[in-house]
Structures are given as structure tokens and as C-alpha cells.
Amino acid sequence: MTDPQAAIDAQTGDAGGSGTGPDAESRDPRIHERTAGEVGDLDEVIPFIGAGPGDPGLLTVTGRELLEAADLVVHAGSLVNSELLEAYCADAELVSSVGKDLEELIPLMRDAHEGGRNVVRLHSGDPAIYGAALEQMDALEHEGVSTSIVPGVTSAFAASATLRTQLTLNGVANHVAFTRPQGKTLDPADDHIGEFVGMGDVTTCIYLGTHAIAETMDRLLAEGHDPDTPVAVVYHASWPDEDVIEGTIATIGETVADAGYRASALVVIGDAARKTGYERSYLYGDWANRGADGDEVSESDASEASEADGDATPQADASEAPGTDVGGADD
């Protein structure tokens, strides 16, 4: 087996490989092989699936179908709800990835796949947010095993639903920051929580920081941030034992400490956490009324209104040639 680090270096270009840079010549050639919805058959690929935040019902339909067809599911241990595994993986061998390094995981998945078994890699949340999927995928691809990604619902979205709010809210928050606090894996110089909070119109979502909530809030207070800034902490978002603790920068640290939570909580900082002071949107106001009165609505207004109604990417017009870049709204 190739050293997993060598595979990563080759992919990024650190060891003389082609890498994946901004130029077309250096782009990953697999980008156009399939869309996010085109996962591939299990006899062709090992899909990396986001299990969602916890509730089995928040697993995507594609993720469920792949799990039900799997012979081997390598999962993220207790970060994945056991009810999900029981519901959708009853006929599969289950192997927890906890305590296993790349040198063990890659041969395990590769050998099973090459032996004709349907292999699924199940991560918590969404693999794109503070996951370690890419290094596994690059190592497998270096070994000749194709991979794909099935998105999942990340815990910030589950927390937002629990709080009955929006992370972006007109007149309150135009931006969202997914971040983590300084600690063993993040140097203090790379901790930008204070900068995000200081911008004012940012909803700051802190992952992997339950154990450091008090210290993080103390730093924010020392930096001069408003102690009355709303903070919500959602423990085990969407799990049966979900809990919500609300407070402010000044109070939340002590409240969470009293509750005894040291892991598995999502921290939301900003006015959107309390959904106060937001304004009516244009989508169901001026733009809608103008259209109803028969007045002309500009193309840019219509496009912005359409994007505001969701984060779906518009479909290409049937008259457009395949591969034409039609653009689209991202979240």
C-alpha cells in the first residue's frame, strides 16, 4: 500500500504531483465526472456519506439507499446515532473508525471493495464541515479506488431549526461564519471568532468548541465585545436528548458549565440566535407587490428574489448546450 501521506502530497502537489490549482490544466479531472447527485454504483465507488446531525430522518434519501445496499459500513462511532445504524444498516457489517488511523482504514476499505463488497464510509454531519474525508478519499483514489461524496445536514442547520430561526436574517445577519476556537489543533493567531463577532452582522457558528465555551467568551469580553450579545448553545442537535441553553456572551459560559456539557454542542453567537430586530424582506414585499401590480421587475431584482427564496441552483435551459455555465445561487 502507498503511504497515505504520500498520496495526499501527490494530490496537493507537495511531492511533485500535478496537484489541483486554479488553472484549468491543474484542476482535478474528476470534477466533471458526476454531479453531487450522481454518486455512482457501489461496485464502482466508495461513497463518503454525511449522516446528518443525529436524527435518522435527516439522512438524505441517497444516503439511506446506499446504506441499505452496503455490505460494510465504516462509521464515525458514537458521533453517528445508533438508531440510524439500526434502521438502515441492519444487513451490513459495522466498523467504527474511532481509534483507527489512515494506515488501517485505507486497506480495510480498499480490500473490501476490491473483494466485491459494497463499502460505504459514513461520517457525521456533512463531510465538508470539519470532517477528515478528503485525506481518506485521496488515499483511496491513489490506490485505484474511486470515491464520491453524498452531502449531509450539518449541525448548524439543525441548531437553526431547533432555535426556529435563520442563520441569515434580513437587517440582522448578512453573513454566516463556520469556525472553531483555538486549542490543540488551532493556533491562537488563527482563531478569528472575535473578528466575526465584531463585524456585527455575522452569525458565528462554533464547532468543536463545547469544552472551551467559557474561555472563548472570556476572550470576547476581554476584546471589548458587547456582553449582552445573544448566544445559544444547542447540545446534540436533533438527537432525543437535545438541549438548548440560551444566554449572552457574559452569561453562557457559566450556564453551560453548570449543565456539564463538554462536547457535542453547536454554539451560535449573534442576534439571529434570538431572532430579534429583523426586518421584513423584499421578497414578499416590494418585489412581490410590484409584480402583482403589473409593473416591470428588473432581471437582477427577479434573480435576487429567486435566490432569496432558497439555495437551489437553477436548472440550465433546455436550449443551452451541455456544459454551458448558467450560474446559480449558492448558500
C-alpha positions as CSV (number, residue, x, y, z in Angstrom):
1,M,0.0,0.0,0.0
2,T,1.1,3.6,-0.8
3,D,1.9,5.7,2.3
4,P,-1.4,7.8,2.8
5,Q,0.7,10.9,3.3
6,A,2.5,10.3,0.0
7,A,-1.0,10.1,-1.6
8,I,-2.0,13.4,0.0
9,D,1.3,15.1,-1.0
10,A,0.8,13.9,-4.6
11,Q,-2.7,15.3,-4.8
12,T,-1.7,18.7,-3.4
13,G,1.5,18.9,-5.4
14,D,3.8,18.9,-2.4
15,A,5.7,15.9,-3.7
16,G,5.9,16.8,-7.4
17,G,2.4,15.7,-8.3
18,S,0.2,17.7,-10.6
19,G,-1.9,18.9,-7.7
20,T,-5.2,20.8,-8.1
21,G,-4.6,24.5,-8.7
22,P,-6.7,27.3,-10.1
23,D,-5.6,26.7,-13.7
24,A,-7.8,24.5,-15.9
25,E,-4.7,22.3,-16.7
26,S,-4.3,21.5,-13.0
27,R,-7.9,21.1,-12.0
28,D,-8.9,17.8,-10.6
29,P,-10.2,16.0,-13.8
30,R,-12.8,14.1,-11.7
31,I,-14.8,17.3,-11.1
32,H,-16.9,16.9,-14.2
33,E,-17.3,13.2,-13.9
34,R,-20.6,13.5,-11.9
35,T,-22.7,16.0,-10.1
36,A,-23.3,15.8,-6.3
37,G,-26.4,13.8,-7.0
38,E,-24.6,11.3,-9.3
39,V,-22.9,9.2,-6.7
40,G,-22.1,6.1,-8.7
41,D,-22.8,2.4,-8.2
42,L,-21.4,0.8,-5.1
43,D,-19.5,-1.7,-7.3
44,E,-17.7,1.3,-8.8
45,V,-17.1,3.7,-5.9
46,I,-16.9,4.0,-2.2
47,P,-19.2,6.9,-1.2
48,F,-18.5,9.1,1.7
49,I,-21.9,9.9,3.2
50,G,-22.8,12.7,5.6
51,A,-25.0,11.1,8.3
52,G,-26.6,14.4,9.3
53,P,-26.7,15.9,12.8
54,G,-28.2,12.9,14.5
55,D,-31.9,12.3,13.8
56,P,-32.1,9.3,11.3
57,G,-34.8,11.2,9.4
58,L,-32.3,13.9,8.5
59,L,-30.2,11.5,6.5
60,T,-30.6,12.1,2.7
61,V,-32.6,9.8,0.6
62,T,-29.5,8.9,-1.4
63,G,-27.5,8.2,1.8
64,R,-30.2,5.9,3.1
65,E,-30.4,3.9,-0.2
66,L,-26.6,3.5,-0.2
67,L,-26.5,2.4,3.4
68,E,-29.3,-0.2,2.8
69,A,-27.3,-1.7,-0.1
70,A,-24.0,-1.7,1.8
71,D,-22.1,-4.9,2.9
72,L,-19.6,-2.9,5.0
73,V,-20.2,0.5,6.7
74,V,-17.3,2.2,8.3
75,H,-18.8,4.8,10.6
76,A,-17.8,7.6,12.9
77,G,-18.6,5.8,16.1
78,S,-20.8,7.5,18.7
79,L,-21.0,10.6,16.5
80,V,-23.5,8.7,14.4
81,N,-26.8,7.9,16.1
82,S,-27.1,4.2,16.8
83,E,-30.7,4.4,15.8
84,L,-29.7,5.4,12.3
85,L,-27.3,2.4,12.1
86,E,-30.0,0.0,13.3
87,A,-32.6,1.4,10.9
88,Y,-30.6,1.4,7.7
89,C,-27.6,-0.8,8.2
90,A,-29.2,-4.0,9.5
91,D,-27.6,-6.2,6.9
92,A,-24.2,-4.6,6.9
93,E,-21.0,-5.3,8.9
94,L,-20.4,-2.2,11.0
95,V,-16.9,-1.0,11.8
96,S,-16.2,2.1,13.9
97,S,-13.4,4.3,12.6
98,V,-12.7,5.6,16.1
99,G,-9.1,4.8,17.1
100,K,-8.1,3.8,13.6
101,D,-5.5,5.7,11.5
102,L,-5.3,6.0,7.8
103,E,-2.8,3.1,7.6
104,E,-5.6,0.9,8.9
105,L,-8.7,2.4,7.4
106,I,-7.5,2.6,3.8
107,P,-6.6,-1.1,3.4
108,L,-9.7,-2.1,5.2
109,M,-12.0,-0.2,2.8
110,R,-9.8,-0.9,-0.3
111,D,-9.6,-4.7,0.3
112,A,-13.3,-5.0,1.0
113,H,-14.2,-3.0,-2.2
114,E,-11.8,-4.9,-4.4
115,G,-13.1,-8.2,-2.9
116,G,-16.6,-7.3,-4.3
117,R,-18.2,-6.0,-1.2
118,N,-20.3,-2.8,-1.2
119,V,-18.5,-0.4,1.0
120,V,-19.8,2.9,2.5
121,R,-17.9,5.4,4.6
122,L,-20.3,7.2,7.0
123,H,-19.3,10.5,8.5
124,S,-21.2,12.6,11.0
125,G,-22.9,15.8,9.8
126,D,-21.6,16.9,6.4
127,P,-18.2,15.7,5.3
128,A,-17.4,19.2,4.1
129,I,-17.6,20.8,7.6
130,Y,-14.7,19.9,9.9
131,G,-14.5,16.4,8.5
132,A,-11.4,14.4,7.5
133,A,-12.9,12.8,4.5
134,L,-10.7,14.2,1.8
135,E,-7.5,12.7,3.0
136,Q,-9.2,9.2,3.0
137,M,-10.6,9.8,-0.4
138,D,-7.2,10.9,-1.9
139,A,-5.5,7.9,-0.3
140,L,-8.2,5.5,-1.8
141,E,-8.0,7.2,-5.2
142,H,-4.2,6.8,-5.1
143,E,-4.8,3.1,-4.6
144,G,-7.1,3.0,-7.6
145,V,-10.4,3.0,-5.7
146,S,-12.9,5.7,-6.9
147,T,-14.8,7.7,-4.3
148,S,-17.7,10.2,-4.2
149,I,-19.4,12.4,-1.7
150,V,-23.0,12.4,-0.5
151,P,-23.7,15.7,1.4
152,G,-25.4,15.7,4.8
153,V,-27.2,18.2,7.1
154,T,-24.6,19.9,9.2
155,S,-25.3,20.6,12.9
156,A,-25.5,24.4,12.4
157,F,-28.6,23.9,10.2
158,A,-30.1,21.5,12.8
159,A,-29.4,24.0,15.5
160,S,-31.0,26.8,13.5
161,A,-34.1,24.7,13.0
162,T,-34.3,23.9,16.7
163,L,-34.0,27.6,17.5
164,R,-36.7,28.4,15.0
165,T,-34.6,31.0,13.3
166,Q,-32.5,31.7,10.2
167,L,-28.7,32.0,10.2
168,T,-29.1,34.8,7.7
169,L,-31.8,37.3,8.7
170,N,-32.7,40.5,6.9
171,G,-31.5,43.5,8.8
172,V,-29.6,41.3,11.4
173,A,-27.2,39.0,9.7
174,N,-26.0,39.0,6.2
175,H,-23.2,36.5,6.7
176,V,-22.5,33.2,8.4
177,A,-19.2,32.0,9.8
178,F,-18.4,28.4,10.5
179,T,-15.5,28.4,12.8
180,R,-13.7,26.7,15.7
181,P,-11.8,28.0,18.7
182,Q,-8.1,27.9,19.4
183,G,-6.8,24.9,21.1
184,K,-4.6,21.9,20.4
185,T,-5.3,21.9,16.6
186,L,-5.7,25.7,16.1
187,D,-3.2,28.3,17.0
188,P,-4.4,31.5,18.8
189,A,-3.4,33.5,15.7
190,D,-5.8,31.5,13.6
191,D,-8.7,32.0,15.9
192,H,-11.0,34.6,14.2
193,I,-14.1,34.3,16.4
194,G,-13.6,37.8,17.8
195,E,-13.3,39.2,14.3
196,F,-16.5,37.6,13.1
197,V,-18.4,38.7,16.2
198,G,-17.0,42.2,15.8
199,M,-18.5,42.5,12.3
200,G,-21.9,42.7,13.9
201,D,-24.0,41.3,11.0
202,V,-22.4,37.8,11.2
203,T,-24.0,34.7,12.7
204,T,-21.0,32.9,14.2
205,C,-21.4,29.1,14.5
206,I,-18.7,27.5,16.6
207,Y,-18.0,23.8,16.0
208,L,-15.7,21.6,18.2
209,G,-15.7,24.1,21.0
210,T,-18.1,23.0,23.7
211,H,-15.2,22.4,26.1
212,A,-13.9,25.9,25.6
213,I,-17.1,28.0,25.7
214,A,-16.2,29.8,28.9
215,E,-12.7,30.6,27.7
216,T,-13.9,31.8,24.4
217,M,-16.5,34.1,25.9
218,D,-13.8,35.4,28.3
219,R,-11.7,36.3,25.3
220,L,-14.6,38.1,23.6
221,L,-15.2,40.1,26.8
222,A,-11.6,41.0,27.1
223,E,-11.6,42.2,23.5
224,G,-14.5,44.6,24.3
225,H,-17.4,42.8,22.6
226,D,-20.9,43.6,23.9
227,P,-21.5,41.3,26.9
228,D,-25.3,41.3,26.0
229,T,-24.7,39.8,22.6
230,P,-27.0,36.7,22.3
231,V,-25.6,33.2,22.4
232,A,-27.4,29.9,22.0
233,V,-25.8,26.5,22.7
234,V,-27.6,23.5,21.2
235,Y,-26.4,20.2,22.6
236,H,-26.9,17.1,20.4
237,A,-29.0,19.0,17.9
238,S,-31.8,16.7,16.6
239,W,-30.9,13.8,19.0
240,P,-33.5,12.6,21.5
241,D,-31.5,14.2,24.4
242,E,-31.2,17.6,22.6
243,D,-30.9,20.5,24.9
244,V,-30.9,24.3,24.3
245,I,-29.1,26.8,26.6
246,E,-29.6,30.5,25.8
247,G,-27.7,33.4,27.3
248,T,-25.3,36.1,26.3
249,I,-21.5,36.4,25.9
250,A,-21.4,37.4,29.6
251,T,-23.5,34.5,31.0
252,I,-23.4,31.5,28.7
253,G,-20.0,30.1,29.8
254,E,-21.1,29.6,33.4
255,T,-24.6,28.3,32.3
256,V,-23.0,25.6,30.1
257,A,-20.5,24.6,32.7
258,D,-23.3,24.1,35.2
259,A,-25.1,21.9,32.7
260,G,-22.0,19.8,32.5
261,Y,-21.6,19.7,28.7
262,R,-18.1,19.3,27.4
263,A,-18.7,18.1,23.8
264,S,-21.2,17.7,21.0
265,A,-22.8,21.2,21.2
266,L,-23.1,23.8,18.5
267,V,-22.6,27.4,19.6
268,V,-24.4,30.2,17.8
269,I,-23.4,33.8,18.5
270,G,-25.3,36.8,17.2
271,D,-28.7,38.5,17.1
272,A,-30.1,35.8,14.8
273,A,-29.8,33.3,17.6
274,R,-32.6,35.2,19.3
275,K,-34.2,36.4,16.0
276,T,-34.8,39.9,17.4
277,G,-34.8,43.1,15.4
278,Y,-35.1,41.6,11.9
279,E,-36.8,43.4,9.1
280,R,-39.3,42.3,6.5
281,S,-37.7,41.0,3.4
282,Y,-38.1,42.5,-0.1
283,L,-39.1,39.1,-1.5
284,Y,-42.7,39.2,-0.2
285,G,-42.9,42.9,0.0
286,D,-41.9,45.5,-2.7
287,W,-40.9,42.9,-5.4
288,A,-44.0,40.8,-4.9
289,N,-46.3,43.9,-4.9
290,R,-44.6,45.3,-8.0
291,G,-45.1,42.1,-9.9
292,A,-48.8,41.9,-8.8
293,D,-49.4,45.5,-10.0
294,G,-48.0,44.6,-13.4
295,D,-45.0,46.9,-13.0
296,E,-41.8,45.7,-14.7
297,V,-39.4,43.8,-12.4
298,S,-35.8,44.0,-13.5
299,E,-33.9,40.8,-14.3
300,S,-31.5,41.5,-11.4
301,D,-34.3,42.0,-9.0
302,A,-36.1,38.9,-10.1
303,S,-32.8,36.9,-9.8
304,E,-32.1,38.2,-6.3
305,A,-35.6,37.5,-5.2
306,S,-35.5,34.0,-6.6
307,E,-32.2,33.3,-4.8
308,A,-33.6,34.6,-1.6
309,D,-36.3,32.1,-1.7
310,G,-33.9,29.2,-1.3
311,D,-30.4,28.0,-2.2
312,A,-31.4,25.8,-5.1
313,T,-29.2,26.0,-8.2
314,P,-31.3,27.0,-11.3
315,Q,-31.6,24.4,-14.0
316,A,-30.0,25.0,-17.3
317,D,-32.4,26.0,-20.1
318,A,-33.0,23.1,-22.5
319,S,-31.8,25.3,-25.4
320,E,-28.3,25.7,-23.8
321,A,-25.5,23.4,-24.9
322,P,-24.2,20.8,-22.4
323,G,-21.5,22.2,-20.2
324,T,-22.7,25.8,-20.5
325,D,-22.2,27.7,-17.3
326,V,-25.6,29.0,-16.3
327,G,-24.5,30.2,-12.9
328,G,-26.7,29.7,-9.9
329,A,-27.4,30.7,-6.3
330,D,-25.2,29.2,-3.6
331,D,-25.9,29.4,0.1
